[in-house]
């Protein structure tokens, strides 16, 4: 990815995410999904990027990695913004606000 080979990196990140998930290493699985999303975002494949970021966020919230999930939702929001999907952007803004409020009340 760092050398600009985004398509190759994306494929490897998605495969690695599957392997981590199968071995129940959920945090690294969420990270690999996030990295795949970054690759697609760089390639301007915003729909695929949003899909990876949403999968990362969903798994993050399921496993209690809420701060990481917020970051993935924020990036997904950027994807939907680039696609001009204002409804989805508003939906994600609401979700991000809710999770941040929950996190702040925990401290």
N, C-alpha and C positions, 0 to 999 in steps of 0.2 A: 504494500500500500504506500509506504513511504517513497518508493521509487516511481510512483505514478501508475503502477500496473493494477488499476482499480478493479477491472473485471476479473482478473486472475485471483486477486486478493479476496474479492467478494465470494467467489466460489469456495475458496479455502476456508473463509470465516464461517460460511453457512455449514459446511461439512463438519468443521471443528465444533460448532455449536451443537450439532446433532450428537457427536461423540461425547461431548461433555454432559449433555442431557442424559444420554443413556447410562453414563457412569454416575449419575446423580450429583454432578458438580454443577449446580444450577447457577451459581454466581458467574463462573467463567462462561457458561452457556449464554447468559444474558449479555455478557461483555462481547462475545463473538457475534451475536445478533446485532448488537449496537454497531460494531465495527463494519459489518456487512452493510448496514444502513448508511454509514458514513461513505462507503465506497459508492453505493448507488446514488447518494446525494451528490457526490463529486462528479458522477457521470450524468447528472440531471435526470436520472430515472426515479423521479419523485414518488411514483406510486409504489415501486418496489422498495424504495427507501422507507417510506411510511409503514409498509407492511413489516419490515424488519424491526423498525423502532417500536411499533406497537406490540410485536411479539416479545421484544425485550422488556417493554414496560409491563405487559401482562404477567410474564414470568417473574419479574422483579417484585411486583406487588403480591403475587401468590406466595413468594418465599420470604417476604419481609424486607426486601431491599428497596424500601420506599424512596430514598433519596436518589438512587440510581434510576428508579422508575420515572421519577419526575423529569430527570434529564432526558430520558428516552422520549417521554411525552412532548417535551419542549421541542426536540428535534423533529418529531412527527408533525407537530404543529407548523414548523417551518416548511415541511414538505407540502402540507395541505395549503399553506399560504402560497407557495410557488405554483400550485395547481389551480389556485383561485377558488378553492372550496371553503368559502367563508363560514358555512354552517359547521363543518368539521373543526375549523379553527376555533370557533366559539365554544364548541363542545369540549375541546381539549383545554382551552383556557379555564373553563369552569372546573374540570377535573384537576388540573394542576393547582388551582387555587384551593380546592377542597383538601388535597393531599398535603399541601404546604401548611394549611391551617391545622390539620391533624398532627403534623410533625411538630409545629410550634407549641401546640398545647401539651405535647408529651414532655416538654422540658420545663 
